[in-house]
Amino acid sequence: MARERWFDRSFEFTLPPSAMPGLIERLRSTAPRLEALTRGLDRETLTRREGNTWSIQENIGHLIDLEDLHLRRLDELEAGASELTAADVENRRTWLAEHNSRPLAAILDEFRESRGTLVTRLEAWPRSQLERAGLHPRLKKPMRVIDLAFFTAEHDDHHLARIEELLEAFVK
């Protein structure tokens, strides 16, 4: 089955503000899910690429690389920006980061810490302002704070599923 590329996905942002607690839990659970998926894997499996795609470690590192973007977009929403910062569609930061040269434990620790910052910000966000929005540059539609949480959780799941695919291919 052909895998859908992230940048080919479209989204309908229709969740009510009451969905925020569940989204925060999804975001909080990504770090433990990554740890569970990678527990006991050897370095060769963690850093192996399938063709010209990212390794398991690089997929995790990519999630770290995007935490700054999520936080910047929250800052923009808080400030009332009309348009949000665009993502680098070429993912240069991830390709240049050399995540495969780092120990997995350090990558997981960094993700847990950076995600904790995002979760804390979302937990503290005034519920009356969850519908504050700015234009998402690729999707060309308004993205509210709650939509940013949903979008991020979906992106996490996209990469968790990719890691599962790699494990299925490499660990027989």
Summary of the structure (lengths in Angstrom):
residues: 172
radius of gyration: 16.3
end to end distance: 18.9
largest distance: 50.2
contacts: 475
relative contact order: 0.22
helix: 65%
strand: 5%
